Amino acid sequence: MPTLCALRTVLGGLLVMPGWLTLPTLCHLLLPWTFTVFFHKALGDPASHLGPHYLLPPIHEVIHSRRGATATLPCVLGTPPPSYKVRWSKVEPGELQETPILITNGLHARGYGPLGGRARMRRGHRLDASLVIAGVRLEDEGRYRCELINGIEDESVALTLRLEGVVFPYQPSRGRYQFNYYEAKQACEEQDGRLATYAQLYQAWTEGLDWCNAGWLLEGSVRYPVLTARAPCGGRGRPGIRSYGPRDRKRDRYDAFCFTSALAGHVFFVPGRLTLSEAHAACRRRGAVVAKVGHLYAAWKFSALDQCDGGWLADGSVRFPITTPRPRCGGLPDPGVRSFGFPRPQQAAYGTYCYSE
């Protein structure tokens, strides 16, 4: 039941004494007030919460960027408390832990870890606690938290940094389903990528990725995207992301889904009938290196590289990128990076794709 002070407020200062009001009359007076308080709390009305709220909600909770760019994660105070600190951290997958990036008291800031060396405060004005990340890397994608610490009532806002990029399936020369989780993670990094997240795989599926082999994702699950449901790919059910669920990261073996983003350099094709060793020499003469699989996918995605010629890549595979499908360039109706697999390295039959920064 409301206290005597609350009754005074509702009744405009009228002192309530036993016998002055009947129970039906009292309920009639209190019901609108009780309903209004409950209604505001249910809707999360800020006016229903006690205490100040210093951080303004972000206008955009998802910030888009590319590898190599500078990204700004907004965090602004509506009004500053008498004394406070702002701590930025990166929320690791599953929110099991947070990695500190930077702590500031409004005047001085200190960075932590590898990301802290590339991060700084924007300081656009005295209430600006936004974080600026220079030279965005693939591993920077994820959730971030801006936390205001004032010793009384801590507050925080969460934002997501999302990179524009491309997901590509990857398997080694010895065939499919050869990687445990840690080997898949290393393989993606060796091809200028990182293991894709579920969100990245889902985005790739909406953009046309259809692949019938299951692969590891960063969260430790195993999935594969199906646009055209068919018997060999999990049956004739609905299209979507098929899941094997969490797997043993050391014992179970699958392919990998890798993610890469924009390049600092560029990819170019060198024609010829070259062996793999001759391909390396050809790229070195041009001040470049043989491109990795991630380089080729990024060039196809961001630079619209279109070349109807198979070329050696650094992992020993032969591939070529097609942005405008045509009958004599792989025969498939959709754009993509086509693969000839892993020919013998001594086979002198292909050109090469080089990468130069």
PADREN-943728 format. One record per residue: x, z, y of N, C-alpha, C in turn. Coordinates in pm, whole numbers, padded with zeros to 5 digits, always signed. Example, Ala and Ser with C-alpha at 12.3 -4.5 7.8 and 13.67 -1.06 7.14 Angstrom:
2
+01319+00780-00569+01230+00780-00450+01320+00780-00330
+01285+00708-00225+01367+00714-00106+01290+00787+00003
# end
This chain:
357
+00085+00000-00120+00000+00000+00000+00088+00000+00124
+00040-00061+00236+00118-00059+00359+00134+00082+00410
+00243+00106+00481+00271+00237+00539+00183+00259+00661
+00185+00384+00715+00108+00415+00834+00153+00333+00952
+00290+00308+00962+00342+00227+01072+00291+00084+01062
+00286+00032+00939+00236-00104+00922+00090-00114+00960
+00012-00009+00926-00129-00010+00962-00148-00007+01112
-00060+00069+01178-00069+00073+01324-00046-00065+01384
+00053-00138+01326+00083-00272+01378-00036-00364+01361
-00095-00360+01242-00206-00449+01214-00326-00418+01300
-00352-00292+01321-00474-00253+01392-00450-00239+01542
-00333-00288+01591-00306-00285+01734-00289-00146+01789
-00230-00058+01709-00203+00076+01758-00309+00178+01722
-00415+00134+01657-00521+00227+01619-00470+00325+01513
-00482+00452+01537-00439+00553+01441-00542+00564+01330
-00496+00543+01207-00587+00545+01094-00588+00685+01036
-00701+00743+01029-00718+00876+00972-00817+00869+00859
-00803+00955+00761-00899+00955+00651-01042+00970+00701
-01129+00883+00651-01268+00888+00689-01304+00798+00804
-01206+00751+00881-01234+00661+00994-01274+00524+00947
-01207+00475+00836-01235+00341+00786-01277+00352+00641
-01375+00276+00606-01413+00268+00466-01317+00176+00395
-01310+00185+00262-01218+00102+00184-01248-00048+00199
-01374-00093+00195-01400-00237+00217-01353-00286+00353
-01375-00201+00457-01331-00243+00592-01180-00253+00599
-01110-00157+00539-00963-00158+00538-00911-00282+00467
-00969-00317+00351-00926-00438+00278-00951-00562+00360
-01066-00563+00431-01096-00679+00515-00992-00698+00624
-00942-00589+00681-00842-00597+00787-00704-00635+00733
-00669-00585+00615-00535-00604+00562-00516-00735+00487
-00624-00791+00432-00609-00909+00347-00545-01028+00419
-00586-01064+00541-00519-01178+00608-00371-01154+00631
-00336-01030+00671-00194-00999+00696-00113-01007+00566
-00168-00949+00457-00097-00952+00328-00079-01095+00280
-00183-01176+00292-00175-01315+00247-00072-01394+00329
-00069-01368+00462+00026-01441+00547+00170-01409+00509
+00200-01280+00485+00335-01242+00445+00372-01306+00313
+00280-01300+00215+00306-01361+00085+00325-01511+00097
+00245-01576+00180+00252-01720+00198+00387-01763+00254
+00435-01691+00357+00563-01726+00417+00677-01703+00320
+00673-01594+00242+00780-01568+00147+00781-01674+00037
+00663-01715-00008+00656-01815-00115+00714-01947-00070
+00696-01979+00057+00748-02105+00108+00893-02096+00153
+00950-01978+00148+01089-01963+00190+01104-01969+00340
+01002-01928+00415+01007-01929+00560+01118-01836+00607
+01216-01889+00686+01325-01802+00732+01276-01680+00807
+01159-01693+00873+01110-01581+00951+01071-01462+00864
+01050-01488+00733+01009-01381+00644+01127-01300+00591
+01250-01343+00616+01368-01274+00566+01426-01186+00675
+01476-01072+00637+01537-00982+00732+01681-01021+00757
+01732-00991+00873+01872-01013+00902+01897-01150+00964
+02011-01164+01031+02044-01290+01098+02086-01398+00998
+02073-01521+01039+02118-01633+00959+02210-01716+01048
+02337-01711+01016+02436-01769+01105+02464-01917+01077
+02462-01957+00950+02497-02095+00915+02376-02187+00925
+02396-02301+00988+02289-02400+00997+02283-02480+00867
+02165-02513+00818+02156-02597+00699+02211-02736+00729
+02285-02797+00636+02341-02931+00662+02232-03036+00668
+02252-03135+00754+02156-03245+00765+02162-03329+00637
+02283-03354+00587+02302-03429+00464+02381-03343+00367
+02325-03318+00250+02393-03235+00151+02489-03314+00063
+02479-03447+00065+02569-03533-00012+02650-03617+00087
+02781-03608+00078+02872-03683+00163+02938-03790+00078
+02930-03915+00122+02986-04027+00047+03122-04067+00106
+03215-04100+00017+03348-04140+00062+03411-04230-00045
+03535-04272-00019+03613-04351-00114+03752-04290-00128
+03818-04325-00236+03955-04280-00254+04042-04330-00139
+04126-04242-00088+04215-04277+00022+04157-04255+00160
+04026-04235+00169+03963-04215+00299+03976-04070+00344
+03926-04042+00464+03916-03905+00515+03769-03865+00515
+03739-03754+00450+03600-03708+00437+03582-03578+00513
+03467-03563+00578+03433-03442+00651+03311-03377+00588
+03325-03250+00548+03214-03173+00493+03163-03080+00602
+03042-03101+00652+02994-03026+00769+02953-02884+00737
+02993-02793+00824+02952-02652+00816+02955-02598+00960
+02839-02565+01013+02828-02528+01154+02752-02396+01167
+02802-02308+01253+02736-02182+01280+02634-02200+01391
+02514-02144+01372+02417-02145+01480+02455-02046+01588
+02509-01932+01545+02562-01830+01636+02668-01753+01559
+02778-01715+01620+02883-01644+01547+02856-01494+01541
+02881-01430+01428+02877-01283+01422+02996-01225+01499
+02994-01095+01525+03105-01034+01602+03242-01061+01539
+03252-01049+01408+03377-01080+01339+03342-01143+01204
+03420-01239+01162+03385-01309+01040+03504-01390+00990
+03492-01437+00867+03581-01536+00808+03495-01643+00742
+03549-01763+00735+03485-01872+00663+03577-01912+00549
+03521-01914+00429+03598-01955+00312+03538-02081+00252
+03622-02182+00237+03584-02305+00168+03638-02300+00025
+03555-02342-00070+03599-02347-00209+03533-02465-00279
+03593-02507-00388+03539-02615-00470+03477-02552-00595
+03354-02587-00621+03282-02533-00736+03314-02619-00858
+03378-02560-00956+03416-02635-01074+03294-02663-01161
+03300-02766-01248+03185-02802-01331+03129-02682-01406
+02997-02670-01403+02932-02558-01468+02926-02432-01383
+02990-02436-01264+02994-02322-01172+03048-02196-01239
+03138-02212-01334+03198-02095-01398+03305-02033-01309
+03361-02112-01219+03461-02059-01128+03467-02146-01003
+03522-02088-00898+03541-02160-00773+03689-02156-00736
+03741-02269-00691+03881-02279-00652+03891-02271-00500
+03959-02170-00445+03972-02158-00299+04049-02277-00241
+04005-02321-00124+04070-02433-00055+04129-02386+00078
+04047-02314+00155+04091-02277+00290+04011-02157+00337
+04077-02066+00408+04012-01951+00470+04052-01947+00617
+03954-01926+00706+03982-01921+00849+03903-01808+00913
+03959-01752+01018+03888-01652+01098+03840-01710+01230
+03841-01841+01242+03800-01907+01364+03916-01944+01453
+04030-01874+01438+04149-01902+01517+04261-01959+01431
+04281-01899+01315+04388-01942+01227+04329-01974+01089
+04393-02068+01020+04345-02109+00888+04462-02114+00790
+04431-02085+00664+04532-02090+00560+04477-02167+00440
+04555-02266+00392+04513-02347+00280+04565-02293+00148
+04495-02325+00040+04532-02278-00094+04527-02395-00191
+04622-02397-00283+04621-02495-00390+04654-02636-00342
+04651-02733-00435+04687-02871-00399+04592-02933-00298
+04464-02898-00303+04369-02954-00207+04388-02892-00069
+04430-02765-00065+04451-02700+00063+04556-02767+00149
+04652-02835+00086+04754-02906+00162+04703-03029+00231
+04588-03080+00188+04529-03198+00251+04405-03165+00332
+04372-03037+00342+04249-02995+00409+04280-02923+00539
+04191-02937+00635+04205-02869+00764+04065-02847+00822
+04057-02760+00922+03931-02740+00992+03913-02849+01097
+03790-02894+01115+03766-02999+01215+03776-02944+01357
+03720-02825+01382+03724-02760+01513+03670-02850+01625
+03556-02912+01601+03496-02995+01706+03446-02913+01824
+03410-02786+01797+03366-02692+01901+03381-02552+01842
+03349-02449+01920+03379-02313+01877+03293-02267+01759
+03183-02338+01731+03097-02302+01619+03116-02394+01498
+03218-02478+01505+03240-02579+01401+03335-02524+01294
+03284-02509+01172+03367-02466+01059+03377-02575+00953
+03358-02700+00993+03359-02812+00899+03497-02835+00840
+03500-02882+00716+03625-02907+00645+03656-03056+00643
+03779-03092+00676+03824-03231+00673+03926-03246+00561
+03901-03341+00470+03992-03369+00358+04054-03505+00381
+04186-03509+00392+04257-03635+00413+04301-03693+00279
+04309-03826+00274+04357-03892+00153+04277-03853+00030
+04147-03874+00034+04058-03833-00075+04105-03890-00209
+04107-03805-00311+04149-03845-00445+04030-03841-00541
+04049-03902-00657+03941-03906-00755+03895-03766-00793
+03988-03674-00809+03952-03539-00852+03885-03457-00743
+03877-03510-00619+03812-03436-00511+03660-03442-00521
+03606-03537-00597+03461-03544-00608+03407-03416-00669
+03290-03371-00620+03229-03251-00676+03157-03171-00570
+03125-03046-00605+03050-02957-00517+03144-02863-00444
+03111-02838-00317+03190-02751-00232+03099-02645-00170
+03160-02530-00139+03084-02422-00078+03154-02374+00049
+03077-02366+00157+03122-02306+00282+03057-02170+00292
+03138-02064+00286+03085-01928+00282+03128-01851+00405
+03030-01794+00473+03055-01708+00588+03062-01563+00539
+03174-01496+00568+03196-01359+00524+03205-01271+00648
+03106-01184+00667+03109-01096+00783+03101-00949+00745
+03108-00919+00615+03110-00781+00570+02975-00715+00561
+02869-00782+00608+02735-00724+00604+02643-00809+00518
+02625-00931+00559+02537-01023+00486+02607-01158+00477
+02672-01185+00365+02742-01312+00347+02641-01424+00325
+02676-01542+00376+02591-01660+00362+02677-01777+00317
+02614-01879+00260+02689-01998+00221+02598-02119+00221
+02660-02236+00237+02591-02364+00219+02673-02445+00119
+02605-02525+00039+02670-02607-00063+02654-02753-00029
+02761-02829-00049+02759-02973-00025+02825-03044-00143
+02795-03170-00159+02851-03252-00266+02928-03369-00205
+03053-03385-00248+03132-03501-00210+03123-03603-00323
+03071-03719-00292+03050-03822-00393+03131-03947-00356
+03212-03994-00450+03296-04111-00426+03225-04238-00473
+03240-04344-00395+03197-04475-00440+03300-04526-00539
+03254-04578-00651+03349-04621-00752+03284-04700-00862
+03355-04709-00974+03308-04786-01088+03347-04712-01215
+03254-04712-01311+03279-04652-01442+03313-04762-01541
+03416-04739-01624+03448-04837-01726+03475-04768-01859
+03424-04826-01967+03452-04770-02100+03594-04804-02142
+03657-04713-02215+03795-04739-02254+03821-04689-02396
+03892-04771-02473+03941-04734-02605+04080-04791-02622
+04164-04731-02707+04303-04775-02722+04314-04896-02814
+04436-04944-02830+04461-05064-02911+04429-05041-03059
+04433-04917-03105+04409-04893-03247+04261-04885-03283
+04171-04907-03188+04030-04917-03220+03946-04810-03155
+03818-04811-03188+03725-04718-03124+03730-04580-03191
+03682-04481-03113+03670-04343-03159+03803-04285-03206
+03900-04289-03114+04035-04239-03143+04071-04117-03058
+03993-04085-02955+04031-03981-02860+03957-03851-02886
+04029-03738-02887+03961-03613-02862+03945-03599-02710
+03884-03490-02665+03855-03478-02522+03981-03487-02437
+04086-03417-02476+04207-03411-02395+04282-03543-02395
+04278-03613-02506+04340-03746-02512+04261-03846-02428
+04129-03833-02428+04047-03921-02345+04076-03897-02197
+04089-03770-02160+04121-03736-02021+04254-03795-01979
+04355-03784-02065+04486-03839-02035+04482-03991-02028
+04407-04054-02119+04399-04200-02121+04340-04253-01991
+04237-04189-01940+04178-04234-01814+04277-04220-01699
+04350-04110-01697+04448-04090-01590+04560-04193-01598
+04598-04233-01718+04702-04335-01734+04655-04472-01688
+04524-04493-01680+04469-04621-01637+04413-04614-01495
+04471-04525-01413+04432-04509-01273+04286-04466-01259
+04246-04369-01340+04110-04318-01333+04106-04173-01373
+03989-04123-01394+03965-03990-01450+03837-03997-01532
+03818-03902-01620+03695-03901-01697+03574-03899-01603
+03478-03983-01631+03358-03989-01548+03271-03867-01570
+03195-03830-01468+03094-03726-01480+02964-03789-01530
+02871-03702-01570+02741-03754-01612+02673-03827-01496
+02682-03772-01375+02619-03837-01258+02678-03975-01235
+02810-03990-01253+02873-04121-01234+02830-04219-01343
+02819-04171-01466+02772-04259-01573+02628-04301-01550
+02545-04209-01505+02406-04241-01477+02397-04347-01366
+02476-04330-01260+02478-04428-01153+02520-04565-01205
+02623-04568-01291+02669-04694-01348+02561-04758-01435
+02486-04675-01508+02377-04727-01590+02271-04794-01502
+02236-04731-01389+02137-04792-01299+02189-04922-01240
+02322-04939-01237+02380-05062-01181+02409-05167-01289
+02375-05137-01415+02384-05239-01519+02477-05212-01634
+02539-05093-01642+02630-05065-01752+02551-05044-01881
+02580-05125-01982+02515-05118-02112+02625-05119-02217
+02641-05007-02288+02756-04994-02378+02715-04916-02502
+02749-04970-02618+02697-04916-02743+02792-04817-02811
+02907-04788-02752+03000-04691-02809+02995-04563-02727
+02992-04450-02796+02986-04320-02729+03123-04282-02674
+03121-04214-02560+03248-04174-02497+03240-04037-02433
+03357-03975-02421+03368-03844-02357+03338-03854-02207
+03276-03748-02154+03258-03731-02010+03331-03604-01966
+03349-03590-01836+03430-03480-01782+03376-03344-01821
+03243-03332-01829+03183-03202-01861+03203-03163-02007
+03254-03255-02090+03275-03225-02231+03166-03277-02322
+03065-03342-02266+02960-03403-02348+03001-03543-02390
+02929-03599-02487+02954-03734-02537+02824-03813-02524
+02830-03925-02454+02709-04004-02426+02743-04153-02425
+02637-04235-02416+02655-04378-02395+02530-04435-02329
+02547-04536-02239+02435-04590-02163+02377-04715-02231
+02244-04719-02241+02177-04832-02305+02071-04886-02210
+02086-05013-02171+01984-05080-02090+01885-05155-02178
+01936-05221-02281+01852-05295-02374+01852-05221-02507
+01744-05150-02536+01737-05073-02660+01738-05167-02780
+01819-05135-02880+01832-05218-02998+01874-05130-03115
+01852-05181-03235+01874-05102-03356+02016-05046-03367
+02121-05125-03344+02257-05069-03361+02296-04966-03255
+02215-04952-03150+02250-04862-03039+02148-04749-03027
+02129-04677-03134+02041-04561-03130+01895-04591-03152
+01863-04713-03197+01723-04747-03223+01657-04816-03108
+01530-04846-03125+01456-04924-03027+01368-04837-02939
+01419-04725-02899+01344-04638-02809+01355-04685-02665
+01338-04590-02575+01346-04622-02432+01492-04639-02389
+01518-04726-02292+01652-04734-02235+01690-04601-02169
+01818-04576-02156+01862-04452-02092+02001-04412-02135
+02039-04291-02104+02168-04236-02142+02149-04159-02272
+02200-04212-02381+02190-04143-02510+02297-04035-02518
+02264-03925-02581+02356-03811-02582+02383-03762-02723
+02510-03732-02749+02550-03661-02869+02562-03511-02842
+02541-03474-02716+02552-03333-02679+02696-03286-02672
+02718-03156-02649+02855-03102-02647+02922-03118-02783
+03050-03147-02780+03126-03166-02903+03252-03081-02901
+03315-03069-03016+03441-02995-03026+03549-03077-02956
+03608-03021-02851+03700-03098-02767+03831-03130-02838
+03866-03056-02939+03991-03082-03010+03970-03165-03136
+03857-03144-03204+03838-03207-03334+03767-03342-03327
+03658-03350-03249+03575-03471-03249+03642-03583-03171
+03619-03706-03216+03687-03822-03158+03588-03932-03121
+03604-03980-02996+03518-04085-02944+03600-04171-02848
+03533-04265-02781+03596-04339-02673+03592-04255-02545
+03624-04318-02432+03620-04249-02303+03545-04333-02202
+03473-04267-02113+03418-04333-01995+03500-04285-01876
+03568-04379-01813+03658-04348-01701+03592-04389-01569
+03638-04326-01463+03588-04355-01328+03706-04381-01237
+03695-04486-01154+03797-04512-01053+03730-04555-00924
+03806-04555-00816+03751-04586-00685+03839-04690-00616
+03822-04704-00484+03892-04808-00408+04043-04793-00419
+04113-04905-00402+04258-04910-00416+04327-04907-00280
+04447-04848-00279+04530-04855-00159+04597-04992-00148
+04625-05055-00262+04690-05186-00264+04595-05296-00306
+04650-05403-00368+04565-05514-00410+04615-05570-00541
+04523-05635-00613+04551-05697-00742+04552-05848-00725
+04649-05914-00788+04654-06060-00782+04694-06114-00919
+04660-06242-00942+04683-06304-01072+04804-06396-01067
+04888-06389-01171+05002-06478-01187+04975-06565-01309
+04957-06696-01292+04928-06782-01406+05052-06806-01493
+05027-06853-01611+05138-06886-01702+05100-06857-01845
+05193-06887-01933+05178-06852-02076+05289-06752-02106
+05256-06625-02086+05356-06518-02086+05334-06422-02203
+05443-06366-02250+05434-06249-02337+05414-06126-02249
+05391-06011-02310+05372-05890-02231+05498-05854-02154
+05614-05866-02215+05739-05835-02145+05765-05934-02032
+05732-06060-02053+05747-06160-01946+05649-06132-01832
+05532-06077-01865+05436-06041-01761+05493-05931-01672
+05557-05831-01732+05619-05725-01652+05727-05782-01560
+05806-05873-01613+05913-05934-01532+05854-06017-01418
+05746-06088-01445+05683-06171-01342+05630-06086-01227
+05572-05973-01259+05521-05886-01153+05636-05822-01074
+05743-05782-01144+05856-05720-01074+05919-05818-00976
+05929-05946-01013+05987-06045-00921+05906-06058-00793
+05781-06019-00797+05693-06027-00681+05674-05892-00613
+05761-05797-00648+05755-05665-00586+05633-05586-00628
+05586-05609-00749+05464-05544-00796+05485-05493-00938
+05380-05436-00995+05381-05391-01134+05260-05452-01203
+05265-05455-01335+05148-05502-01409+05033-05405-01384
+04918-05461-01351+04803-05379-01315+04753-05297-01434
+04695-05183-01403+04628-05101-01504+04482-05143-01513
+04415-05093-01616+04274-05130-01635+04191-05084-01515
+04216-04963-01467+04143-04914-01351+04166-04997-01227
+04289-05048-01210+04318-05136-01097+04229-05259-01100
+04216-05319-01218+04139-05443-01230+03991-05418-01204
+03938-05308-01257+03798-05276-01232+03773-05248-01084
+03864-05178-01019+03847-05148-00877+03853-05275-00794
+03944-05367-00828+03954-05494-00756+03828-05577-00776
+03774-05574-00896+03649-05645-00922+03534-05585-00842
+03528-05452-00838+03418-05382-00772+03425-05391-00621
+03543-05364-00563+03554-05349-00419+03609-05473-00347
+03682-05557-00419+03739-05676-00356+03678-05804-00409
+03577-05792-00498+03508-05908-00555+03606-06005-00622
+03707-05951-00690+03804-06036-00758+03733-06113-00870
+03749-06244-00868+03683-06333-00965+03788-06431-01015
+03825-06419-01142+03931-06502-01198+03897-06535-01343
+03880-06663-01372+03836-06704-01506+03956-06729-01597
+04052-06638-01592+04173-06650-01674+04211-06513-01728
+04231-06506-01858+04276-06381-01916+04417-06348-01873
+04442-06220-01845+04575-06178-01802+04613-06044-01862
+04745-06029-01888+04795-05904-01942+04774-05789-01844
+04745-05671-01900+04743-05547-01824+04845-05451-01883
+04870-05340-01812+04980-05251-01849+04963-05187-01986
+04838-05169-02031+04816-05105-02161+04827-05203-02278
+04859-05331-02249+04871-05431-02354+04744-05505-02383
+04637-05476-02309+04513-05551-02326+04515-05676-02239
+04423-05768-02268+04407-05890-02189+04262-05895-02141
+04244-05904-02010+04110-05901-01951+04103-05996-01833
+03981-06020-01785+03964-06098-01663+03833-06059-01595
+03831-06059-01459+03714-06013-01384+03626-06130-01341
+03495-06114-01354+03398-06216-01316+03292-06155-01225
+03284-06203-01102+03177-06161-01012+03064-06263-01007
+03096-06391-01035+02994-06497-01040+02991-06554-01181
+02899-06509-01266+02896-06556-01406+02872-06706-01415
+02942-06770-01509+02928-06912-01534+02957-06937-01681
+02906-07047-01735+02909-07068-01881+03049-07060-01942
+03150-07112-01877+03283-07119-01938+03373-07001-01900
+03314-06896-01851+03392-06777-01814+03337-06654-01885
+03343-06657-02014+03298-06544-02093+03160-06560-02151
+03079-06649-02090+02948-06680-02145+02841-06575-02127
+02870-06463-02062+02771-06358-02043+02699-06377-01910
+02571-06337-01902+02494-06364-01781+02521-06268-01665
+02587-06157-01691+02606-06056-01587+02752-06049-01542
+02776-06008-01417+02914-05986-01373+02978-05874-01452
+03112-05873-01453+03182-05767-01524+03325-05803-01551
+03395-05714-01616+03532-05738-01658+03530-05768-01807
+03570-05890-01844+03569-05933-01983+03701-05895-02050
+03696-05881-02181+03815-05838-02255+03842-05928-02375
+03970-05962-02394+04016-06029-02515+04077-05929-02614
+04062-05802-02587+04119-05700-02675+04267-05681-02651
+04340-05653-02760+04484-05625-02752+04559-05727-02839
+04595-05843-02783+04672-05941-02861+04813-05887-02892
+04882-05956-02979+05021-05918-03007+05104-05933-02879
+05186-05836-02846+05264-05843-02722+05354-05965-02713
+05394-06020-02829+05483-06136-02829+05407-06268-02813
+05275-06260-02806+05195-06383-02797+05200-06438-02655
+05261-06556-02640+05277-06617-02508+05158-06708-02481
+05049-06647-02434+04926-06726-02416+04850-06693-02290
+04896-06595-02212+04817-06548-02099+04902-06530-01975
+04834-06531-01861+04897-06492-01737+04900-06340-01726
+04909-06290-01604+04909-06144-01588+04847-06108-01454
+04792-05989-01449+04741-05932-01324+04839-05828-01274
+04882-05846-01150+04981-05756-01090+04914-05670-00984
+04974-05553-00960+04924-05462-00858+05038-05429-00762
+05007-05443-00633+05106-05416-00528+05045-05333-00419
+05119-05229-00372+05070-05147-00260+05132-05193-00131
# end
